Amino acid sequence: MTENDGAVELSPLEAFLEESHTQLEKVQRGMTEISLLVEQSHGEVEKLAKRNADITGRIHQLQAHFDTVPREDIRTIYDDALDAQQRLFTMRGQLEKLQSDEEHLQTFSDYMARTLQILGEKPDIGVEDEVDELGGSQSVFGQIIQAQEDERRKISRQMHDGPAQVLTNFILQTEIAARLFDTDIELAREELENLKTAANASFVKIRDFIFELRPMMLDDLGLVPTVKRYGEAFKEKTGLDVVVVNTGIERRLESHREVVLFRAIQTLLANVRDHAQATQVKISIDLDEKNARATVEDNGIGFDPEIVETDEYVSRPLNQLRSQIELLGGILEIDSKQGEGARIVVRLSTEDQA
C-alpha cells in the first residue's frame, strides 16, 4: 500500500483481495435469495402434489359411481388430472433448476473462500471443506460420487414424472373405455384408439430413456456400433446433422473404458445441443491396439477454453468429464475459439497403467 498526494493506492494483490471479498459477499447474497426461492418452490411442489392426490381420490370416487356420473363431469375430472400432473411436472423442473443454480453458487462461493484462505485472508464465511491434496473442496472421487447421486436423483424424477404418470393415465383410460362399452361403443373405441396412440408414444420415450440410461448394445456390440446408433437418434431428436466416423479398427475395449468413452461423447453432444448453436456435428472414433481417441467437432459459436480451465461454475460438466478421464490416465483436449466452433478430443489408453 502506498500514498500518492494523500490518497491511498492499493497494491495489485490488495486490490484483488478487496475485490474478492466484494464478490464473495455478492455471491452470498445471491445464495440467500435463491435459497428462499428454493424453499418457496418446495412449498409449491407440496401443494401441487396434494392437489394431484386429491384429484386421484376424485377419480377413485368416479370409478365407484361411473354409470351415474355425467359424461361431461368425467371429462372435466380427467382434464383436471392431466392439468395437475403437468403443473406438478413443470414446478418440479423449476425446482430442479433452482437447486442446480444454488449448487453452482455454492461451488463458486467455496472456490472464492478457499482462494482468500490460501492467500492468508480470513473469509467472511466459514469454509466447511478444507483444501485437499487434489486442490479442491471435494476430491475428484467426491465429485464423481456427487455426480452419480445427481444422476440418480434425475433418473428418479424422470421415472416418476414419466413412466409412472403414464401408467396411471393408462389405468384410468382403460377403465373409462371398459365402462363405455356398456353405454357408447363408438366412444369406447375412440378412447381405446387414443390409448393405443399414447401407448406407442410412451413406448418410444421409455425406449429412448433406457438407451440414454444404459444402451444394452454397448455390452453386446461395443462402442462403435453404439455411438453410431446414438448419433442417429440424436440427429432425429435435435435436427442436427450428426456424422459418425470410425477411423481405426473396430474392436472391443474393457467395459469400464467403453462406458467412459460413450459417456464422454454423450456429455459433449449434450454440450453442443445446449450451448453451441451448431448445425453440424462430427464424431470420430479411432481405436488401435493401445489407445482410444474420440473426437467431437461442431460448427457452432465456439468458446474460450480458458473458461473450462479456470471456471468450474461455468463448465462443470466438462470439468467432471475431465476428472473421470484423468482418473483412467487419459487426456481431455479442447480446441475452440469464439465464432469458430469447437473440437474436443478424449484420449485414453486401452492398457492398465503400471
N, C-alpha and C positions, 0 to 999 in steps of 0.2 A: 504494500500500500504506500503510495506517495502523495505528497501535497503539491498542488500546482495553483499558485495565486489564491491560496486559501481553500481551494476545492480539493476534496479527497478523490484521488484517482485509484481505482481498484486494479490490482494485477489481473492478468487473464484467468488465473486459477481462482482468485477470489470472486471475479465476475461470474465464472462458471458455477461456482458453489452457490452463489446467491441466486442465480437463475434456476439452478436445480432445486433449491428449496422452494422457490416460487412455483415451479412446475409440479412439484410433488404435492403442494397444497392444493393446486387446481385439480389434480387427479383425485385427491382425497374428497374434495367437494363433489366431483363428478360421481365418485363411488357412493357417496351418501345419497345423492339424488337417484341414482339408478337402483340402489337398494330399496328405496321407498317404492319405486315403480315395480320392482320385482315382488315386493310384499303385496302391493295392490293387485297385481296380476294374479298372484296366488289366490287371493280372496275371490277374484272374479272367476277363476277357473273352478273354485269350490262351489260357487253359486251356480255356474252353468252345469257342473256335474250333478248338483242336487236337482236342478230343473230337468236334466236328462233322465235322472232316476224317477222323478215324479211322472214324467211322460210315459216312461216304461210301465209304471204302475197303472196309468190310464189305459195303456194298450192291453194289459192283462185283464182289466175290467171289461174292456171292449170285447175281448175274446170270449169272456164268460157270457156276454149278452149280445153276441154278434147278430143274431137273427132279428133283434128288435131295435137295433141302432140304425138310424137313417144313414143312407149311403154317403151323404154329404158330410155327416159327422165323422164317418170312418176316414174319409179323405182328409178332413181337417186335422184329425189326430195324427194321421200318418205324415202329413206335411209338417206339422209341429215337431214330430220326432226327427225328421230329416233336418229341419232348421236348427234344432237344439244340438244335434250332432255336429253340424257344420260350424256353428258358433263355438262349440267346445274345441273342435279341431283347430280353428283359427286362433283362438285365445291361447291354446297350448303352444302353437307355433310362435306367437308373440312372446310368451313367457320364455320359451327356449332361446329366442334371440336375445332377450334382455339378460338372461343368465349367462349367455356366451359373452355379451358385451361386458358384463360385470367381471367375468373371469379374465378377460383381456386387460381390463383396467387394473385388476389386482396384480396381474403379471407385470405390467408396466410399473406399478407402484413399488412392487418388490425390487424390480431392477433399479429404479431410481434410489430407493433406500439403501440398497447394497452398494451402489456407486458412492453415495455420500459416506457410508460407513468405511469403505476401503480407503477413501481419501481423508479419513480422520475426522469426519464430521459426525455429529450425532443427529440422525434424522428426527423429525418431529413426530414420527410414528414408530411403533415397535416393529422390528423385523422378526417375524416368527421363525424363519428358517435361516440358519447360518450358511455362509458361503461354503460349499463343499469342495471336494477335490476336483470335481468336474466343472467348477466355475459357475454354479447356478444355485438358486434356492431349492431346486429339485434336481436330483441326479438324473442322468439320462434314463435310467431304469424307472425312476419315479415318473418321469414324463410319459414313458411308454405305458406304464400301468394306468396313469390318469387318462391317456388317450383311449386305452381299452375300455375303461369304465364309461367314458363319454360315449363311445360307440355302442356299448351295451345299453346305456340309457336311451340313446337314439333309436336303437332297434326295438326296445321295449315299447317306446311311444308309438313307433310306426306300426307295430303289430296290434297295439290297442286301437289306434285310430284308423287302421286299415282293415286287415282281415277280420278282426274281432267285430268291428262295427258292420262290416259287410255281411257276416254270418247272421248277426242279429236281424238285419233287414231281410235276409233270405227267409229266415224262420217266419217273420211277420208276413211277408208277401205270400209265402206258401200257404199259411193258414187262411189268409184272406181269399186266395184263389180256391182253396178247397171248399170253403163255405159258400162262395159264389156259384159253384157248380149246382147247388140246390135251388138257386134263385135266378141266376142270369149266366147261362153257359157262355155266351159271346164275351161278356165282360171278364169271365173267368179265364177264357182263352187269351184275352188281351193281357191280363195280369201274368199269366204263365209265359207269354212271349216276352214281356218286359223283364221277367225274372231270368229268362234264358239269356237275354242280351246283357243284363247286369252280371250274370254268372260268367259269361265269356270275357267281359271286360275285366272283371276281378281276377279271373284266372291268369290273364296276361300280366296284370300288375303283380300278382303273387309270384309268378314265374320270374319276372324281372327282379323282384325283391330277393328271391332265393339266389339268383345269379349274382346280384350285387354282393350279397352276404358271403357266399362261398360257391363259386361255379364248380359243379361236380366234374365238368370236363377238364378242369385243371388237374384233378387227381388222375383222371382216366387217360387224357391225351397229352397233357403237358402245356407249357407256357405259350408256344407259338400259336397253335390252333385256338386256344382260349382267348388270346389277345385279338386274333382276327375276328372271332365271333363277337367279342365285346366291342370292337371297333365298329362292326356293322350295326349292333344295337344302339351304340352311342350316336351314330350317324342318323338312324331313324328317329331317335328322340329329340335331337338338338338341331338337325338340319345342317350341321357342319359337314364339310367334305373331308371325311376321315380316310386315310390310306395307311394300310399296314404292310410293311415290307420286311421280309426276312433275308438278311444279307449273309448269314452264317450257316452253320449246319443245324439241322433240326433235331435236337436231341433232348433227353430228359435231364433235369437237374435234381438235386436233393429237394425234397418237398418244401422245406423252410425257405430255400433260396427262390424257388418258383413263386411262392406266396409273396415274398418281399418284393420281387420284381413286378409281379402283377399288381400288388397294392400301390407300388410306386407309379405305375402307368395310370391306374385309376385316379390317384391323387393329382397327377399332372394334368390329366384330361379334365378333371373337375375344376382345376385352376384356370384352364383355358376357357371352359364354359362360363365360369362365373366372372372372370376378370379381363380376359384378353381381347374381347370383341373381335375375334378372329372369324374367318370364313373357311379356312383350310387348316388341317392338322395332319402331320405325317408322323407315324410311329415306325421306328426302325429297331429291329431286334437282331443282334449279332452275337451268336454263341460259337465259341470254339472249345478246344479241349480243356482250357484252363481258365477262361474268362467269359463273362457275360456282359453285354452292353445293351441298354435300352435307351433310345433317344426319342424325345417328343418335341417336334418343331411346329410352330404356328406362325401365321402371318398377321398376328394381332398388333395391338398398340405397344407392346413391349413394356419394360420396366427397368428401374435401376437395380442391378444385382446387389449393390451395397445395402439396400433395404433389407434383403434377406440375410445378409451377413451381420447386420447390427440391430435390426428391429424385429424382435420376436412378436411384438404386439401386432405388427402389420402382416407378418408372413409366418404365422405359427404352423400351418400345415406343412410348408416346405422345410421348416426347421425340424419338425418332428420326423419328417421323412429322412432328412439328412442324418439325424441321430440314429435311426434304425439302420440306415445303410452303413454308417461308420462302425456300428457295433459288429457288423459282419466283415469289417476290413475294407469296405467299399468307399466309393467317392461319388459325390453329387456335384456335377459341374453345371454352372449357369452361364449362358452367353446371351445377353439381351441388351438392347438399347431402346430408349424411348422412340416409339414410332417405327421400329424395325423388327417387330416380332420377338420371339424368344426361342432358344434352343437349349433344352435341358437334357443332360446325359447322366445316366446312372451306370456306374462301372462297379462290377462285383466279381471277385474271384470265385471260381466254382470249386476251389480246393480249400480245405480247412487250413487256417493259419497255424504255423508252428508256435 
